[in-house]
Amino acid sequence: MGYAKVTSRYLAKPLIISRNPCASSRKISRIGATTYQFHKKSQTVDKKSSWVQGIKQSLPDRHTLALHPWLKPLSHRLLEPGLWHVRHEAVARGAAIGIFWAFAVPFGQFLFAAAHCVWWRGNIPVAAGLTLITNPFTLAFWLWLAYKVGGTLLGTSGPVPDLEPVVSRAAGIMDWITSFGAPAALGMGLFAVVGAPLAYVSVKLAWRMRIGFKRWHR
């Protein structure tokens, strides 16, 4: 009964049509422009979200990580939501942890970074993502650069070892990495020690600039 009264009340109102066709066309054009901008923004957001989703899918979730045999002593801590949510302090710490372990050890950086995040309350996804800066495709470049930097600091100018390992076994790859010797070890350690605080400060500054930019546009 109430629905019928509301419907009859709205139907009783006369349909008002604008007598100015130019005004109507301008309204329609504004609506069309607004709709186009909305679709354009939604497409950009979809592209960004798909890119972020691709990175997230390449990383294990917290339940999978908690089941890893090396991290079983920390499994109950790895499930804490605070280690996975985006907060500026946790993200800055995660960035520092990820950069440090990316250069500190040649293998298993993800596991070391996750354990470090539990202790220092860093963001695990950010730390895990930044450990990928040293991967099988970029490791040769970083070893070459570390060898050059370490050799300069040590005052040695020997030839750079072969940048392409000829073996696929883990032991052979370790032999290839150790063939770079002390200069590369010094350079990688320097990248870890210097890069970690730089990553932390960079994230903090970027976050403050983002907040200031939002306040300025209000």
DRENPA-3360 file (N, C-alpha, C; in nm, 2 decimals, always signed):
BEGIN
1 = MGYAKVTS = +0.08/-0.12/+0.00/+0.00/+0.00/+0.00/+0.09/+0.13/+0.00 ~ +0.19/+0.13/+0.09/+0.28/+0.24/+0.09/+0.36/+0.26/-0.04 ~ +0.39/+0.15/-0.10/+0.47/+0.15/-0.23/+0.38/+0.22/-0.34 ~ +0.25/+0.18/-0.34/+0.16/+0.24/-0.44/+0.14/+0.39/-0.42 ~ +0.13/+0.44/-0.29/+0.12/+0.58/-0.27/+0.25/+0.66/-0.32 ~ +0.37/+0.60/-0.29/+0.49/+0.67/-0.33/+0.50/+0.67/-0.48 ~ +0.46/+0.56/-0.55/+0.47/+0.56/-0.69/+0.37/+0.65/-0.76 ~ +0.25/+0.66/-0.70/+0.15/+0.75/-0.76/+0.19/+0.90/-0.74;
9 = RYLAKPLI = +0.26/+0.92/-0.63/+0.30/+1.06/-0.60/+0.40/+1.11/-0.70 ~ +0.50/+1.02/-0.73/+0.60/+1.06/-0.83/+0.55/+1.06/-0.97 ~ +0.45/+0.97/-1.00/+0.39/+0.97/-1.13/+0.30/+1.09/-1.16 ~ +0.25/+1.15/-1.05/+0.16/+1.26/-1.06/+0.24/+1.39/-1.10 ~ +0.37/+1.39/-1.07/+0.45/+1.51/-1.11/+0.46/+1.52/-1.26 ~ +0.45/+1.64/-1.31/+0.47/+1.65/-1.46/+0.61/+1.63/-1.50 ~ +0.64/+1.58/-1.62/+0.77/+1.57/-1.67/+0.82/+1.70/-1.72 ~ +0.93/+1.75/-1.67/+0.98/+1.88/-1.70/+1.09/+1.86/-1.81;
17 = ISRNPCAS = +1.07/+1.92/-1.92/+1.17/+1.91/-2.03/+1.22/+2.05/-2.05 ~ +1.35/+2.06/-2.06/+1.42/+2.19/-2.08/+1.38/+2.25/-2.22 ~ +1.35/+2.38/-2.22/+1.32/+2.44/-2.34/+1.44/+2.49/-2.42 ~ +1.56/+2.49/-2.35/+1.68/+2.53/-2.41/+1.76/+2.41/-2.46 ~ +1.76/+2.38/-2.59/+1.83/+2.26/-2.63/+1.98/+2.27/-2.61 ~ +2.04/+2.40/-2.62/+2.18/+2.41/-2.60/+2.22/+2.37/-2.46 ~ +2.14/+2.41/-2.36/+2.17/+2.37/-2.22/+2.16/+2.22/-2.21 ~ +2.07/+2.16/-2.27/+2.06/+2.01/-2.26/+2.18/+1.95/-2.32;
25 = SRKISRIG = +2.22/+2.00/-2.44/+2.34/+1.94/-2.50/+2.46/+1.96/-2.42 ~ +2.47/+2.08/-2.36/+2.59/+2.10/-2.27/+2.59/+2.00/-2.15 ~ +2.47/+1.98/-2.10/+2.47/+1.88/-1.98/+2.50/+1.74/-2.03 ~ +2.45/+1.71/-2.15/+2.49/+1.57/-2.20/+2.63/+1.56/-2.23 ~ +2.70/+1.66/-2.28/+2.84/+1.66/-2.31/+2.92/+1.65/-2.18 ~ +2.88/+1.72/-2.08/+2.95/+1.71/-1.95/+2.93/+1.57/-1.89 ~ +2.82/+1.52/-1.90/+2.80/+1.38/-1.85/+2.88/+1.28/-1.93 ~ +2.89/+1.30/-2.06/+2.98/+1.21/-2.14/+3.12/+1.22/-2.11;
33 = ATTYQFHK = +3.17/+1.35/-2.08/+3.31/+1.37/-2.05/+3.34/+1.31/-1.91 ~ +3.25/+1.32/-1.82/+3.27/+1.27/-1.68/+3.27/+1.11/-1.69 ~ +3.18/+1.06/-1.77/+3.18/+0.91/-1.79/+3.31/+0.86/-1.85 ~ +3.36/+0.93/-1.95/+3.49/+0.89/-2.02/+3.60/+0.90/-1.92 ~ +3.61/+1.01/-1.84/+3.72/+1.02/-1.74/+3.71/+0.91/-1.63 ~ +3.58/+0.87/-1.59/+3.57/+0.77/-1.50/+3.62/+0.63/-1.55 ~ +3.58/+0.60/-1.68/+3.63/+0.48/-1.74/+3.78/+0.48/-1.76 ~ +3.83/+0.60/-1.79/+3.98/+0.60/-1.81/+4.05/+0.58/-1.68;
41 = KSQTVDKK = +4.00/+0.64/-1.57/+4.06/+0.61/-1.44/+4.04/+0.47/-1.39 ~ +3.93/+0.41/-1.42/+3.90/+0.27/-1.38/+4.00/+0.18/-1.46 ~ +4.03/+0.21/-1.59/+4.12/+0.13/-1.66/+4.26/+0.14/-1.61 ~ +4.30/+0.26/-1.57/+4.43/+0.28/-1.51/+4.44/+0.20/-1.38 ~ +4.34/+0.21/-1.29/+4.34/+0.14/-1.17/+4.34/-0.01/-1.19 ~ +4.27/-0.06/-1.29/+4.27/-0.20/-1.32/+4.41/-0.25/-1.36 ~ +4.48/-0.17/-1.44/+4.62/-0.20/-1.49/+4.71/-0.21/-1.37 ~ +4.70/-0.11/-1.28/+4.78/-0.11/-1.16/+4.75/-0.23/-1.07;
49 = SSWVQGIK = +4.62/-0.25/-1.05/+4.58/-0.36/-0.96/+4.63/-0.50/-1.02 ~ +4.62/-0.51/-1.15/+4.67/-0.64/-1.21/+4.82/-0.65/-1.19 ~ +4.89/-0.54/-1.21/+5.04/-0.55/-1.19/+5.07/-0.59/-1.04 ~ +5.00/-0.53/-0.95/+5.02/-0.56/-0.81/+4.98/-0.70/-0.77 ~ +4.87/-0.74/-0.83/+4.82/-0.88/-0.81/+4.92/-0.98/-0.86 ~ +4.99/-0.95/-0.98/+5.09/-1.04/-1.03/+5.20/-1.06/-0.94 ~ +5.25/-0.95/-0.87/+5.36/-0.96/-0.78/+5.31/-1.04/-0.65 ~ +5.19/-1.01/-0.61/+5.14/-1.08/-0.49/+5.13/-1.23/-0.52;
57 = QSLPDRHT = +5.09/-1.27/-0.64/+5.07/-1.41/-0.67/+5.20/-1.48/-0.68 ~ +5.31/-1.41/-0.71/+5.44/-1.47/-0.72/+5.51/-1.49/-0.58 ~ +5.45/-1.43/-0.48/+5.50/-1.45/-0.34/+5.41/-1.54/-0.26 ~ +5.47/-1.62/-0.18/+5.38/-1.71/-0.09/+5.30/-1.62/+0.01 ~ +5.18/-1.67/+0.04/+5.11/-1.60/+0.15/+5.16/-1.64/+0.28 ~ +5.10/-1.58/+0.39/+5.15/-1.60/+0.52/+5.13/-1.75/+0.57 ~ +5.02/-1.81/+0.52/+4.99/-1.95/+0.57/+5.10/-2.05/+0.50 ~ +5.13/-2.02/+0.38/+5.23/-2.11/+0.31/+5.37/-2.08/+0.37;
65 = LALHPWLK = +5.40/-1.96/+0.40/+5.53/-1.92/+0.47/+5.54/-1.99/+0.60 ~ +5.43/-1.99/+0.68/+5.43/-2.04/+0.81/+5.46/-2.19/+0.81 ~ +5.43/-2.26/+0.70/+5.45/-2.41/+0.69/+5.59/-2.44/+0.65 ~ +5.67/-2.35/+0.62/+5.81/-2.38/+0.57/+5.88/-2.44/+0.69 ~ +5.96/-2.55/+0.66/+6.03/-2.62/+0.77/+6.13/-2.53/+0.84 ~ +6.19/-2.44/+0.77/+6.29/-2.35/+0.84/+6.23/-2.24/+0.93 ~ +6.10/-2.21/+0.90/+6.04/-2.11/+0.98/+5.93/-2.16/+1.08 ~ +5.93/-2.29/+1.10/+5.83/-2.35/+1.20/+5.84/-2.29/+1.34;
73 = PLSHRLLE = +5.96/-2.26/+1.39/+5.97/-2.19/+1.52/+5.90/-2.06/+1.53 ~ +5.88/-1.99/+1.41/+5.82/-1.86/+1.40/+5.68/-1.86/+1.34 ~ +5.63/-1.98/+1.32/+5.50/-1.99/+1.24/+5.39/-1.92/+1.31 ~ +5.38/-1.92/+1.44/+5.27/-1.85/+1.51/+5.29/-1.70/+1.50 ~ +5.41/-1.65/+1.48/+5.44/-1.51/+1.47/+5.42/-1.46/+1.33 ~ +5.44/-1.55/+1.23/+5.43/-1.51/+1.09/+5.28/-1.48/+1.05 ~ +5.19/-1.53/+1.13/+5.05/-1.52/+1.09/+4.99/-1.39/+1.15 ~ +5.07/-1.31/+1.22/+5.02/-1.18/+1.27/+4.98/-1.08/+1.16;
81 = PGLWHVRH = +4.86/-1.03/+1.16/+4.82/-0.94/+1.06/+4.91/-0.81/+1.04 ~ +4.96/-0.77/+1.15/+5.05/-0.65/+1.15/+5.17/-0.66/+1.06 ~ +5.21/-0.78/+1.04/+5.33/-0.80/+0.95/+5.30/-0.80/+0.80 ~ +5.17/-0.79/+0.77/+5.12/-0.80/+0.63/+5.04/-0.68/+0.59 ~ +5.00/-0.60/+0.68/+4.92/-0.48/+0.65/+5.02/-0.36/+0.61 ~ +4.97/-0.27/+0.53/+5.05/-0.16/+0.48/+5.04/-0.04/+0.58 ~ +5.15/-0.03/+0.66/+5.16/+0.09/+0.75/+5.30/+0.15/+0.72 ~ +5.31/+0.28/+0.72/+5.43/+0.34/+0.67/+5.56/+0.30/+0.75;
89 = EAVARGAA = +5.55/+0.28/+0.88/+5.67/+0.24/+0.95/+5.71/+0.10/+0.92 ~ +5.61/+0.01/+0.91/+5.63/-0.13/+0.88/+5.68/-0.14/+0.73 ~ +5.63/-0.06/+0.64/+5.68/-0.07/+0.50/+5.82/-0.02/+0.50 ~ +5.86/+0.09/+0.57/+6.00/+0.14/+0.57/+6.09/+0.03/+0.62 ~ +6.05/-0.03/+0.73/+6.14/-0.14/+0.79/+6.15/-0.26/+0.69 ~ +6.03/-0.29/+0.63/+6.04/-0.40/+0.53/+6.13/-0.37/+0.42 ~ +6.13/-0.25/+0.37/+6.22/-0.21/+0.26/+6.37/-0.22/+0.30 ~ +6.40/-0.18/+0.42/+6.54/-0.19/+0.47/+6.58/-0.33/+0.49;
97 = IGIFWAFA = +6.49/-0.41/+0.54/+6.52/-0.56/+0.56/+6.54/-0.63/+0.43 ~ +6.45/-0.60/+0.33/+6.46/-0.66/+0.20/+6.59/-0.63/+0.13 ~ +6.63/-0.50/+0.13/+6.75/-0.46/+0.06/+6.87/-0.52/+0.13 ~ +6.87/-0.53/+0.27/+6.99/-0.58/+0.34/+7.01/-0.73/+0.30 ~ +6.90/-0.81/+0.31/+6.92/-0.95/+0.29/+6.94/-0.98/+0.14 ~ +6.89/-0.90/+0.05/+6.91/-0.92/-0.09/+7.06/-0.92/-0.13 ~ +7.15/-0.85/-0.05/+7.29/-0.85/-0.08/+7.37/-0.92/+0.03 ~ +7.31/-0.95/+0.14/+7.39/-1.01/+0.25/+7.42/-1.16/+0.22;
105 = VPFGQFLF = +7.32/-1.23/+0.17/+7.34/-1.37/+0.14/+7.30/-1.40/+0.00 ~ +7.36/-1.51/-0.06/+7.33/-1.54/-0.20/+7.20/-1.61/-0.23 ~ +7.16/-1.69/-0.13/+7.04/-1.78/-0.14/+6.95/-1.76/-0.01 ~ +6.83/-1.79/-0.03/+6.73/-1.79/+0.08/+6.71/-1.66/+0.14 ~ +6.72/-1.55/+0.06/+6.70/-1.42/+0.11/+6.56/-1.40/+0.17 ~ +6.46/-1.46/+0.10/+6.32/-1.45/+0.14/+6.30/-1.50/+0.28 ~ +6.36/-1.61/+0.32/+6.34/-1.67/+0.45/+6.41/-1.59/+0.56 ~ +6.53/-1.54/+0.53/+6.60/-1.45/+0.63/+6.52/-1.32/+0.65;
113 = AAAHCVWW = +6.47/-1.27/+0.54/+6.39/-1.14/+0.55/+6.26/-1.16/+0.63 ~ +6.19/-1.27/+0.61/+6.07/-1.30/+0.68/+6.10/-1.31/+0.83 ~ +6.21/-1.38/+0.87/+6.24/-1.40/+1.01/+6.28/-1.26/+1.07 ~ +6.35/-1.18/+0.99/+6.39/-1.05/+1.04/+6.27/-0.96/+1.06 ~ +6.17/-0.97/+0.97/+6.05/-0.89/+0.99/+5.98/-0.92/+1.11 ~ +5.98/-1.05/+1.15/+5.91/-1.09/+1.28/+5.98/-1.02/+1.40 ~ +6.11/-1.01/+1.39/+6.18/-0.95/+1.50/+6.17/-0.80/+1.51 ~ +6.18/-0.74/+1.39/+6.18/-0.59/+1.38/+6.04/-0.53/+1.34;
121 = RGNIPVAA = +5.94/-0.61/+1.33/+5.81/-0.57/+1.29/+5.80/-0.50/+1.16 ~ +5.86/-0.56/+1.06/+5.86/-0.50/+0.92/+5.75/-0.57/+0.84 ~ +5.72/-0.51/+0.73/+5.62/-0.56/+0.63/+5.68/-0.67/+0.55 ~ +5.63/-0.80/+0.57/+5.69/-0.91/+0.50/+5.68/-0.91/+0.35 ~ +5.56/-0.87/+0.29/+5.55/-0.87/+0.14/+5.65/-0.77/+0.08 ~ +5.67/-0.65/+0.15/+5.76/-0.55/+0.09/+5.91/-0.61/+0.10 ~ +5.94/-0.66/+0.21/+6.08/-0.72/+0.23/+6.10/-0.83/+0.13 ~ +6.00/-0.92/+0.11/+6.02/-1.03/+0.02/+6.03/-0.98/-0.12;
129 = GLTLITNP = +5.95/-0.88/-0.16/+5.96/-0.83/-0.30/+6.09/-0.76/-0.33 ~ +6.15/-0.69/-0.23/+6.28/-0.62/-0.25/+6.40/-0.72/-0.25 ~ +6.38/-0.84/-0.19/+6.49/-0.94/-0.20/+6.51/-0.98/-0.35 ~ +6.40/-0.97/-0.43/+6.41/-1.01/-0.57/+6.50/-0.92/-0.65 ~ +6.56/-0.81/-0.59/+6.65/-0.72/-0.67/+6.77/-0.80/-0.71 ~ +6.81/-0.90/-0.63/+6.92/-0.99/-0.67/+6.85/-1.13/-0.71 ~ +6.84/-1.15/-0.83/+6.78/-1.27/-0.88/+6.87/-1.33/-0.99 ~ +6.84/-1.45/-1.04/+6.93/-1.52/-1.14/+6.96/-1.43/-1.26;
137 = FTLAFWLW = +6.87/-1.33/-1.29/+6.89/-1.25/-1.41/+6.98/-1.13/-1.38 ~ +6.98/-1.09/-1.25/+7.06/-0.97/-1.22/+7.18/-1.00/-1.13 ~ +7.20/-1.12/-1.09/+7.31/-1.15/-0.99/+7.44/-1.13/-1.05 ~ +7.46/-1.16/-1.18/+7.59/-1.14/-1.25/+7.63/-0.99/-1.25 ~ +7.53/-0.90/-1.27/+7.56/-0.76/-1.27/+7.60/-0.71/-1.13 ~ +7.52/-0.75/-1.03/+7.56/-0.71/-0.90/+7.69/-0.76/-0.85 ~ +7.73/-0.88/-0.89/+7.86/-0.94/-0.85/+7.97/-0.86/-0.92 ~ +7.94/-0.83/-1.05/+8.04/-0.75/-1.12/+8.06/-0.61/-1.06;
145 = LAYKVGGT = +7.95/-0.54/-1.02/+7.96/-0.41/-0.96/+8.02/-0.42/-0.82 ~ +7.98/-0.52/-0.75/+8.04/-0.54/-0.61/+8.19/-0.57/-0.62 ~ +8.23/-0.64/-0.73/+8.38/-0.67/-0.75/+8.45/-0.55/-0.78 ~ +8.39/-0.46/-0.86/+8.46/-0.33/-0.90/+8.47/-0.24/-0.77 ~ +8.36/-0.23/-0.70/+8.37/-0.14/-0.58/+8.46/-0.20/-0.47 ~ +8.45/-0.33/-0.45/+8.54/-0.39/-0.35/+8.69/-0.38/-0.39 ~ +8.71/-0.41/-0.52/+8.85/-0.40/-0.57/+8.91/-0.26/-0.55 ~ +8.82/-0.16/-0.58/+8.87/-0.02/-0.56/+8.91/+0.01/-0.42;
153 = LLGTSGPV = +8.82/-0.04/-0.32/+8.85/-0.01/-0.18/+8.97/-0.09/-0.13 ~ +8.99/-0.21/-0.18/+9.10/-0.29/-0.14/+9.23/-0.26/-0.22 ~ +9.22/-0.19/-0.32/+9.34/-0.15/-0.40/+9.38/-0.26/-0.49 ~ +9.29/-0.36/-0.53/+9.33/-0.47/-0.62/+9.27/-0.44/-0.75 ~ +9.34/-0.47/-0.86/+9.29/-0.45/-0.99/+9.30/-0.58/-1.08 ~ +9.26/-0.69/-1.03/+9.26/-0.81/-1.10/+9.15/-0.82/-1.20 ~ +9.16/-0.92/-1.30/+9.05/-0.94/-1.40/+8.92/-0.99/-1.33 ~ +8.81/-0.94/-1.39/+8.68/-0.98/-1.34/+8.66/-1.13/-1.38;
161 = PDLEPVVS = +8.62/-1.21/-1.28/+8.59/-1.36/-1.32/+8.48/-1.37/-1.42 ~ +8.46/-1.49/-1.47/+8.36/-1.51/-1.57/+8.22/-1.48/-1.51 ~ +8.14/-1.40/-1.59/+8.01/-1.36/-1.54/+7.90/-1.46/-1.57 ~ +7.93/-1.57/-1.64/+7.83/-1.67/-1.68/+7.87/-1.80/-1.62 ~ +7.80/-1.85/-1.52/+7.84/-1.99/-1.47/+7.80/-2.09/-1.57 ~ +7.89/-2.19/-1.58/+7.88/-2.30/-1.68/+7.81/-2.42/-1.62 ~ +7.78/-2.42/-1.49/+7.72/-2.53/-1.43/+7.58/-2.49/-1.37 ~ +7.50/-2.59/-1.36/+7.36/-2.56/-1.31/+7.34/-2.61/-1.16;
169 = RAAGIMDW = +7.43/-2.69/-1.11/+7.42/-2.74/-0.98/+7.44/-2.63/-0.87 ~ +7.38/-2.64/-0.76/+7.39/-2.54/-0.65/+7.54/-2.53/-0.61 ~ +7.61/-2.64/-0.59/+7.75/-2.64/-0.55/+7.83/-2.57/-0.65 ~ +7.80/-2.59/-0.78/+7.88/-2.52/-0.88/+7.85/-2.37/-0.89 ~ +7.73/-2.34/-0.86/+7.70/-2.19/-0.86/+7.77/-2.13/-0.74 ~ +7.77/-2.19/-0.62/+7.84/-2.14/-0.51/+7.99/-2.12/-0.54 ~ +8.05/-2.22/-0.61/+8.19/-2.20/-0.65/+8.21/-2.08/-0.74 ~ +8.11/-2.06/-0.83/+8.12/-1.95/-0.92/+8.11/-1.82/-0.84;
177 = ITSFGAPA = +8.02/-1.81/-0.74/+8.01/-1.69/-0.66/+8.13/-1.66/-0.58 ~ +8.19/-1.77/-0.52/+8.31/-1.75/-0.44/+8.43/-1.72/-0.52 ~ +8.42/-1.75/-0.65/+8.54/-1.71/-0.74/+8.56/-1.56/-0.75 ~ +8.46/-1.48/-0.71/+8.48/-1.34/-0.71/+8.56/-1.29/-0.59 ~ +8.57/-1.38/-0.49/+8.66/-1.35/-0.38/+8.62/-1.24/-0.29 ~ +8.72/-1.18/-0.22/+8.70/-1.08/-0.12/+8.65/-0.95/-0.17 ~ +8.69/-0.91/-0.29/+8.64/-0.78/-0.34/+8.49/-0.78/-0.36 ~ +8.43/-0.89/-0.41/+8.29/-0.90/-0.43/+8.22/-0.91/-0.30;
185 = ALGMGLFA = +8.28/-0.98/-0.20/+8.21/-1.00/-0.07/+8.21/-0.86/+0.00 ~ +8.32/-0.78/-0.01/+8.32/-0.65/+0.05/+8.22/-0.56/-0.02 ~ +8.21/-0.57/-0.15/+8.11/-0.48/-0.22/+7.97/-0.52/-0.19 ~ +7.94/-0.64/-0.19/+7.80/-0.68/-0.15/+7.76/-0.65/-0.01 ~ +7.86/-0.66/+0.08/+7.84/-0.62/+0.22/+7.81/-0.47/+0.23 ~ +7.89/-0.40/+0.15/+7.87/-0.25/+0.15/+7.73/-0.21/+0.10 ~ +7.69/-0.28/-0.01/+7.56/-0.26/-0.06/+7.45/-0.29/+0.04 ~ +7.47/-0.39/+0.12/+7.37/-0.43/+0.22/+7.36/-0.33/+0.33;
193 = VVGAPLAY = +7.48/-0.29/+0.38/+7.49/-0.20/+0.50/+7.44/-0.06/+0.46 ~ +7.48/-0.01/+0.34/+7.45/+0.12/+0.30/+7.31/+0.13/+0.24 ~ +7.27/+0.03/+0.17/+7.14/+0.03/+0.10/+7.02/+0.02/+0.20 ~ +7.04/-0.05/+0.31/+6.93/-0.07/+0.40/+6.88/+0.06/+0.46 ~ +6.97/+0.14/+0.52/+6.92/+0.27/+0.58/+6.87/+0.37/+0.47 ~ +6.93/+0.36/+0.35/+6.89/+0.44/+0.24/+6.74/+0.41/+0.20 ~ +6.71/+0.28/+0.20/+6.58/+0.23/+0.17/+6.48/+0.28/+0.27 ~ +6.52/+0.27/+0.40/+6.43/+0.31/+0.51/+6.40/+0.46/+0.50;
201 = VSVKLAWR = +6.50/+0.54/+0.48/+6.48/+0.69/+0.48/+6.40/+0.73/+0.35 ~ +6.43/+0.66/+0.24/+6.36/+0.69/+0.12/+6.21/+0.66/+0.13 ~ +6.17/+0.55/+0.19/+6.03/+0.52/+0.21/+5.96/+0.63/+0.30 ~ +6.03/+0.66/+0.41/+5.98/+0.76/+0.51/+5.96/+0.90/+0.44 ~ +6.06/+0.94/+0.36/+6.04/+1.07/+0.29/+5.93/+1.06/+0.18 ~ +5.92/+0.95/+0.11/+5.82/+0.94/+0.01/+5.68/+0.94/+0.07 ~ +5.67/+0.88/+0.19/+5.54/+0.88/+0.26/+5.50/+1.02/+0.31 ~ +5.60/+1.09/+0.36/+5.57/+1.23/+0.41/+5.53/+1.32/+0.29;
209 = MRIGFKRW = +5.60/+1.30/+0.18/+5.57/+1.38/+0.06/+5.43/+1.35/+0.01 ~ +5.39/+1.23/+0.01/+5.26/+1.19/-0.03/+5.15/+1.25/+0.06 ~ +5.17/+1.25/+0.19/+5.08/+1.31/+0.28/+5.07/+1.46/+0.26 ~ +5.19/+1.52/+0.24/+5.19/+1.67/+0.22/+5.13/+1.71/+0.09 ~ +5.14/+1.62/-0.01/+5.08/+1.65/-0.14/+4.93/+1.64/-0.13 ~ +4.88/+1.55/-0.06/+4.74/+1.53/-0.04/+4.68/+1.65/+0.04 ~ +4.75/+1.70/+0.14/+4.70/+1.81/+0.22/+4.70/+1.94/+0.14 ~ +4.80/+1.95/+0.05/+4.81/+2.07/-0.03/+4.70/+2.08/-0.13;
217 = HR = +4.65/+1.97/-0.18/+4.55/+1.96/-0.28/+4.41/+1.97/-0.22 ~ +4.39/+1.97/-0.09/+4.26/+1.98/-0.03/+4.21/+2.12/-0.04;
% end
